[in-house]
Amino acid sequence: MRARAVLVLSGLATALGAASPACAQQPIRIGASASLIGSYAVQGGYLREGYLLCQKHVNEQGGLMGRPLEFVIHDDGSDEKTAVGLYERLISEDKVDAVLGPYSSPITDAVAEVSERHRKLMIAPAAATTSIWEKGRRYLVMMLAPGEGLSEGVLDLAARQGLKTVAVLRQDGLVANSISKGAQALAPAKGLQVVAAESYRTSPDDSSDLLKKVASARPDVLIAASTRFPDLVAITRKIKEMDLHVKMLSSVPYGLLPEFYQQLGQQAELVYSGSFWETSLPYPGNQAFVAEYQKEFKRTPAVQSAGAYAACQLLVDAARRSGSLDADALRAALVNLRTRTVLGDFAIDERGYQIGHKAVTIQWQDGKQVVVWPDELASGKLRLVASP
């Protein structure tokens, strides 16, 4: 097992400035892992902070069932096997009262076997791959819109602009494959032809050859899909350096991270991404959440922050409704719940599969993320790349 940092977040009301009578009671302990080193470190850091902010707010409001929340968060090092061992430890040794999900679809899929075996309900704030919910699990709850639809916005916008052809470049992996599959299914329905589809398994040292294959098909739209953030940065940079003249470039899903623009600067301008959340969206409490997060952590939250915060809030809501932390009671409360969180709409079917939440599409414009789809949530209009 690789080396990992371990964060046991106790006495959290004091640590994060919360004070309430509930703190005199035995805490309700919630276990999770977060990727704080490795390939998912950026995303895992945001996830952890979302949990911590929820923890602070719940305790400031008197806790849950008259008791404070105490998160126990271990670093899984972006590794599935490590995460499996950690969730086993959280449940069997740390004796947590409840668990919440880690970052990423692959890690969520792996640790769901543990929570299922121990009959612990797990709300998953950072997994969006449909296949995970096709395995007959009872205690896994999905929050994000299915990842297969993440490219719908850019494809719809492309069709409206009269564009005709699409190419897909993807990492060969669970999430990127689902995004690619969805894009290739959605494109014909929008009147767009898929003219190229290329994949890679390991991070390419130089993506020039892959991009030349894609460029030879002369696509109007190029969708690059990967769950490795450095890949998307490198591929976007190479596309701009090679001046491929695609009219729309979508970097999915991590074109949505603030770090995408921080690392690419002007090369990120006019790049699109499907997104599960944005700071500007008019969801209940979203603006207050963004402001509190910025105050607490001195940076703007990302979708992983909002997802983790909302997952924690949903667990608290379900526990209050059911008066219990029993997995079946929590599940029944959530199956019957139709609500809107800072992340957006929440509704699940009997599988625990998300049927309420909707993705949006953003574009980087003048260093800011602008929601350009759907129309009813748009904060600005798309800008097309100028013709060569």
Summary of the structure (lengths in Angstrom):
residues: 388
radius of gyration: 20.7
end to end distance: 51.3
largest distance: 67.1
contacts: 1432
relative contact order: 0.13
helix: 43%
strand: 20%
